[in-house]
């Protein structure tokens, strides 16, 4: 027997979205959601079809990838990556990158 999902109001959906962002520690996204004039889409067949129109499935190709010997490669070392990351203006590179590179 299929489980019937209870329809949720837009306010409930908004509340859940904001709560999820806060629980993830993403306060900026929570505030952005609260200040947005957009409303969550109510799950329906129409919404599903519109999503499918706006986001078609990725192209699937049966093409075979080239052999490794045929592909060109680009080799860098840690110093090259460090210099590239440090070339970005302050605040524009991801914070995680700084920790990964241990700069």
LINRATA-V70279 format. One record per backbone hydrogen bond with DSSP energy under -1.0 kcal/mol. NH is the residue of the N-H (numbers start at 1). CO is the residue of the C=O. E is the energy in kcal/mol with one decimal. If there is no record, write none. Layout:
{{NH & CO & E} {NH & CO & E}}
//
This chain:
{{13 & 9 & -2.3} {14 & 10 & -2.6} {15 & 11 & -2.5} {16 & 12 & -2.4} {17 & 13 & -2.2} {18 & 14 & -2.5} {19 & 15 & -2.6} {20 & 16 & -2.3} {21 & 17 & -1.8} {22 & 18 & -2.3} {23 & 19 & -2.7} {24 & 20 & -1.6} {25 & 22 & -1.4} {26 & 21 & -2.8} {27 & 25 & -1.1} {30 & 26 & -1.8} {31 & 27 & -2.6} {32 & 28 & -2.3} {33 & 29 & -2.4} {34 & 30 & -2.2} {35 & 31 & -2.4} {36 & 32 & -1.1} {48 & 44 & -2.2} {49 & 45 & -2.5} {50 & 46 & -2.2} {51 & 47 & -2.4} {52 & 48 & -2.3} {53 & 49 & -1.9} {54 & 50 & -2.3} {55 & 51 & -2.3} {70 & 67 & -1.2} {71 & 67 & -1.2} {81 & 77 & -1.8} {82 & 78 & -2.6} {83 & 79 & -2.6} {84 & 80 & -2.1} {85 & 81 & -2.6} {86 & 82 & -2.6} {88 & 85 & -1.4} {92 & 89 & -2.2} {99 & 95 & -1.2} {100 & 96 & -2.5} {101 & 97 & -2.5} {103 & 98 & -1.7}}
//
